[in-house]
């Protein structure tokens, strides 16, 4: 089973997005509280490593994995 990578574009002028916001905005969790919980529980990886920092600054090129979803942070259009 192959997983397709989904792009998450930063907002114009932003250099990073906090990890929990990526999960919340993409609808992978029901809200910010749940996003913070799954991150703290070690269910999310950034660039292949488990990261438990809810407010980790994700930058262009970072690859986030959660459940069967893979997300790449890309620059604003």
Order of alpha helices (4+ residues) and beta strands (2+ residues): beta-beta-alpha-alpha-beta-beta-beta-beta-beta
